């Protein structure tokens, strides 16, 4: 049962686990799913909420990485394209085939990129989701009506995957529970348990709601905390610097859909400073990004820099006839990529590979760092395989290649869904009935959007949401779509949460204050 109280009860009745996973982002949740699907006893602890950090702040793409192809990293691109194809089959409800246009303002660019994207298509082999084409200036303008026409020679179209990252994270958590794993959010690992040889044999966790502390024994402890990996390694008694994590900040601006007319996304492979620029339709908005800025100290709510905001606005204005300004930005969100730099590496973050790395600490902690959403399944498989080899777990092959993720639908079922509830996948039918069961459930929480009170209640009862932020940032994405609308909706959501969770008036007031502080980072 995907219920926090039930999961904690299960935890307390379990004497020993095969694996504890620290971190409820893409890699941690993927590991829990992989390990549980092989029959191992698994528990995952997330200090905040599923995908609270980097994993809810991506560019919303499932892609091989055209940039990595340009860098000559064929292996990473091939692996990512394979994983893209598998995710489409395993999570059809969240995966969308998205057409992209690379505009050409120099006559030879469309042939240059056309050749590169033909290679991109070939590397996807039997899991291709669409072919690339060199197109004329007229066709390019038909694809994106408000593309700057002056000097346009045409372009190249190609296909990549698009998804909702926070919803996929939630679905992975649900899948892990369906497979027998114990999964708990708002539960922080505060210490490591050691045996007589100073080797880790479990963790001490704190329920941040009740402040109860639990000791959990486990054969393997996995650190999947991304940019915060060094903190967990330090907790595990790290004696030397085992890796160099270079946090790189990427920000995205969310604009009204009028800024990108049509259903085709824009991709600029090389902007003024060599970065990639995307403008992508998402949840009836346009997401524009991203940046690649080295950050010294990671935080859970990284703040966008003024220079980053200006960079995206200026570069978007170079390609679109409707030029966005700061007043047009409805939300800005920032994420930190956990890049792993080779020893002595002095290059910029945009040159560092998005490959992953597995490290075993002296104390026995197993950490996984690097990677990206697209390759989460492959990362998870590699980590569990490593755990089997190093800790003597029984040898069982991975089952996730064809494992259907919670919410998955057939194409036929997908077509029949309530279009407002598409991202719930197979849960949409039951949710639709739930909303219709009570007149008050159908009331919207903000006049500009179709999110309902019933969805808030569903998020608490069925999706382990515990805070206003859990609901508005990750269960229904309003904070990412329109930060001001999310602030306006906070009190209504708080009232529902207070009643559903049996909380006090003081708790509700504190929740509103806390959410408004978080939301302020999303507002320009």
N, C-alpha and C positions, 0 to 999 in steps of 0.2 A: 504494500500500500504506500503510495507516494504522499506520505503525511509525516511531518517532522516529529510529532510526539510518538507515533508508531515506530519510526526509525530509531529514535533514542531508546525506546523500550527494547527493540531488537538488539541494539548495541549492548545494553546492560545485561542481557541474558546470554551473550556470547562470550565464552571464556578465552578463545584464541582465534586469531585470524591468520590467513596466509599473507595478506597484504593490506597495509594502510596506505592510502594515497592522500597527500597533503596538497590541496589546491583544487578548486572547482572551475577551472577554465577549460579550454579546448583539450589540452594534453591530459590533464588530470582526469577529466570525465571520460575521455577516450580510453585511458588506461583502465579505469574502473569497469567500463563496458567490456573491453577485451578480456581482462582477467576473470570477470564474473561469467562471461560466455564460455570460458574454458573450464568452469566448475570450481574456481578458487573462491575461498571465503574472503570477501573484500569489504573494507569500509573506506569511505571518502569523507574528508572534513574540509569545509570551506569556511574561512574566518568571517566572510561577509555574505555575499550571495553568489550563486552560480553566474559566471561570466561578469562579475563586478568590474574586473580590471580590463586588460587588453582585449579579452575575447568578446566583448560586446562593442568594441570601438574600431572594428576593422573597416576596410573599404567596401565590405559586403560582397566580395568577389570570391568565387571558387575558381582558381585559375592556375595555369602552368607558370605564368610570369613571363610576359614578353620581354621585360627588362633583363631577366636572367638569361634568356636566349641570346640577347645582344651581348651579354657578358661572356657568352660561350659556355655557360653552365648547363650543358645538354642533359646531364644526369638528373639534376634537380628538376628541370622542366619536364622531362619524360616521366619521372615519378609523380610529379604534381598533376600532369594531364591524366595519368592513369587513375589517380585518386579522385580527380574531378568526375570522371566517368562513372566510378563506383558510387560516389555520393549521389549522383543523379538517380541511380537505380534504388539506393537504400533510403533516400529521403526526398521523394518526388514532391511532397507537399511544400517543401521549403526551397527547392532548387528551381531556378528559372534559366532557360537558355536566353542569354542576353546578346543582342547584336551590338557591335561596336563599330565606330567609324574613326579611322585615322585620317584626318584631312591633310591634303598635300598642297603646300604653297610654294613648292619648287617642283618643276615638272618631273624630275627624276625620283623624287621621294616616294611616289606611289608605287613605282616599279621596285625600288629598293625594299620598302616595307612589304610589298606584295610577295617578293621572293622569300623574305624572312618568315612571313606568316604561312606560306605554303609549307615550309619546313615545320612550323608550329603544328599545322594540321596533320602532317605525316607522323609526327612524334606521338600524336594521340592514338594512332593505330586504330584498333577496332572500337575505341571508345570516343570517337569524334562526336561533337555535338553540333557541327555545322562547318561549312567550308568558307574559306576566305575568297574575296574577289576584288580585283582592281576595278574602280568605278569612275565614271565621268564626273565633272563638276556639277552637272545638272542632277545626277543621281545622288551625289553627296548632299546637295541642297534639299532634295526631296526627303532624304533620310532625317536631316536636322534642319528644319526650316529657317531657324535664326542663326545659322552658321555664317560667319563673316564671308561675303562673296568676293571681295576685292583680292585679286591674285590667286584665287582658288583654281587649282588644276585638276581637282578630283580627289581621290583618296583610295583607301583600302577598307573593306568591311571584313569582320571576322566575328567569331562567336566565343564567348566564355560563359562561365556559370555565375549566377548571382543568388544570394541567399539572405536569410535573416540570422545573423550570428548568435544573438542572445537566445532566440527561440530554439536554434539547433542545440545550444548548450543545455537548455532546459530539457529538450527531448532526449539528449544523451543521459542526463541524470535519471529521467523516467525509465529509459531503456535499462540502465544499470540496475535500478530497483526491480524492474520486471524480471531480471536475470538472477535476482537473489542478493545483490549487493546492498550494503547499508550506506545511505547517502544523507549527509546532514549539512545544511547551511547554517551560518551564524554560529559556528562552533570552531574555536581557534586552538590550534596546537601550540601549547605554551612550553613544553619540555619534552625531552627524549628519555625513554626508559633504557637503562643499560644493564647488561648481565655482568657476571663476575670478571669477564675479560674486557670490559669497557666497550662492548659491542651493543649496538642498538637492538632492542628486542620489543619495542613498542613505543607508544607516545602517551603524553598526558594532555588531555584536551579540556578546554573550558567552554561550557555552554554560555555564550555571551548574553543570553536572555535571562537565565536563572543564576548565573555565575557558579553553577555546580561544576566540580572538577572530576573527570573520569580518567582512570588508567586503563589503557587498551593495549593488550599484548598482541604482537604480530611477528611473523617470521621475516617479512620484508617491510621496510618503510620507504616510501617513494616521495621525493620532493619534486612537485610539479607546479611550482609557484612562479614560474616565468621570471620577470625582472626582479622579483624578491627572493630568488633562489639563494643568494649569498646569506640572507638573514637566517634561513632555515639551516644552511650549512654551518653557520656560526653556532646556532642552537645545538647542532649535533657535535660540537666540539672540534670544529675544523682547526687543524694545526698549521695549515699553510694555504695560500691562495690557490685554489684548485682550478679556477677558470676566471677569465675576464669577461664579465657580462657588460656590454656597452648598450645601455638603454637608449633607444632612438625614438623621439617623439614624432608622431604623425597626427596632424589635425585634419578635420573635415568640416566644411561648412554646409549647412542644409538650407536650400532655397526653395521658393515656390516652383512648381513644375513649369510655369510659364517661361522660365529661363532656359529650358531645353525643350523646344517644341518637337514632338515626335516621340517614338518609342525607342529610338536608337541612342546608345550611349556614346559619348565623346571620349577619345583617348589620344592624348598628345604624348608621344614617346620621349620627347626631349624638349624641356622648357628652357628658359634663359639660363638656369644654373645646372642643367643636366638631369633634373628630376622628371618623373612621369606625372602627368595631370589627367585625372579622370573627372567626368561629369556624368553621373549615372542616375537613371530613374529608379526610385526606391520608395515604396509605400506612398505613392502619389506625390512625392517630393523629388528634389534633385540633390544628390550628395556630390559635393565637389571636393577633391583632394588629390594628393596628400602631400605632406611635407616630410622631411627626413632630418630632424634636428637632434644632435647629440645632447643628452641630458645627464647631469652628474649624479643626481639622487632621485630614485624612483619614488612616486607617490601614487596613492589610489585615485586621486582626482587631479591629474596633471593639468596645468593651466596653459591654454594656447598663448603663444607669444604674439605681440602686435605685429612683428615682422612676418610671422607665418600667415596671419590673417591677410595682411597686405599682399603677400606673395601669391596666395590663391586668387584673391580678387583681381589683382593686376593681370595674372596669366589667363584667367577665365575671360577677362575683357578683351584679350588679344584675339579670341576665337569666336566670341558670341556678339551678335549685333545688339542684344539687350544686355547692357553691362551691369553686373551686380555691384551694389555698394554695401557698406556696413549696415545700413538701414534695412536691407533686404534679407539679411541673415536671420533665419528663424531659430537656429540652434547651431552651436559649434561644439564638437566633441573631440577630445584628445585621447590617444592611446599610446602606450609605450611598447615598442618591439623589443623582445629579449634577445638581442643579437649577441652572438658569441664570437669574440675577436680572437684570431690566432695569436700566439705569443709574439710580442714585439710588433703587433700590427699597428701601423700608423695611419692607415687609410681612413677615408671618411665613411660614415655609417652606410651611405647608399651603395658603397662598394662591397660591404660585408655580406657574405652569403646568408640565405635564410635556411640553410641546412640545420639539422639538429645534432645534439651531442649528448651522450650518456656518460655520467661520471659516478664512480663508486668512491665514497669517502673512506678514510681510515676507520671510521666508526661503523661502517657498513651501510650508511645512508646511500640510497640510489637516487641520483638527480638527473632530470632531463631538462635541457635548455635549448633555446633556439626554435627553429621551425616556424610554421604558419598554419592557419586554419585548414587550408586545402590538404595538407599532409598529416593532419592530426591522427588519422587511423594508422598510417604507416609508422609514425612516431610511437604510438601506443603499442603496436605489435612488436616493434624492436625492443621497447622497454620491458615488456612482459617476457619476451624470449630471453633477454639478458638476465632477468630475475630468476627464471627457471635454471639457467646455466650456473649462476653464481650462488644460489641459495638452496639448491637441491629440491625445488618444487617438482611435482610430477610433470613429466613431459607430455604436454597436450598442444596440438597445433592451433593456431589462431582460427577463429570462426567468423571474424568480422567482415571478410571480403564480401560476403553475400548476406550479412545480417541486416534485417530490416529495422530501421530506427523508429522509435515510438512516434506515431503520427503518420507514418508512410502510407501512401495510397497508390492505387493503380491510376493510370492516366484517365480511365473511364470514370472512376470515383472522383478524381480531382475536378473533372468538368462539372460534376453535379453539386459541388460544394456551394454553400452560401458565400458569395464573393467577399463579403465583409469579414468573414472568419477564416479565410483561406489558410492563414499561417498556423491554425490549430490542427490542420490535417484531419486525421481520422477522429479526433476528439470534437471536431466542429459540429457534427450531427447531435451529439449529446449536449454540447454547450448551447446550441440553438434551441433545443427543447427546454433546457434549463432556463434560459432567458425568457422564453414564452410562458413558462409556468407561473410567473408572477408579474403583474403589470408594472410594478416598481423596478423590476430587474431590467426592463427595456428602456429606462430613462437614461439619457446620455449624460456623461460627466462634464462635457464642455460643448457649447453650442456650435463650434466649428468642426467638431470631429464626431465620429460614430461610435466611439468607445462607450460601453454601457456599464451601469451599476452591476449588472449580472456578471460581466467579465471580471470586475474587481472581486466580487464574492467568489467566483470560480478560481481566480488566481490564488486566493487564500485557502480555499477548501481542497483544491485539486492540484495546485502548482507550487505549493510550499512558499508562497510569498508571505513575508513577515513585516515589511515596512512599506511606507509610501514609495520610497525609491525602488524597491523590488517590483512594485506594481507599475509605476509610471515610466521607469527607465528600461526594464527588461521584460516584463510580461506583456505590456502593450506599447512600448517604444515611444510614448508621447514626449518624454523629455528630450529624446533625440530628434524628434520631428518638429517640435514647437515648444521651446523651453518656457516661454511666457504662458502658453496655454496649460502647460504642466503645473506651473506655480498656481495658476488660477483654480486648478482642479484639486490641489493638495488637500484642502480642508474637507471636501466632500469624501475623498478617498480615505482620509484619516478617520472620519466618522464611521465609515463602513468597517475599517480595520479594527477600530476600538471595540465595536460590537461583536465582530466575528471572533476576535482573539481574547475578549473579556478583559480588556486593558482599562486603566484608570484615565481620568480626565488629564492628569499631569503627563501621562505617557503620550496622549494625543497631542498636547501642546508642544511637547519636546520633539515629537515626530515632525510636526509642521516646521518648527524652527530648523531642525537638522536638514530636512529636505530643501528648504529655501536656501540654505547655505550651499548645498551641493548644486542646486539648480543655477545659482549665481555664476558658476564657472561656465555654464552652457550659454549664457547670455552675453551678447556684446554690448 
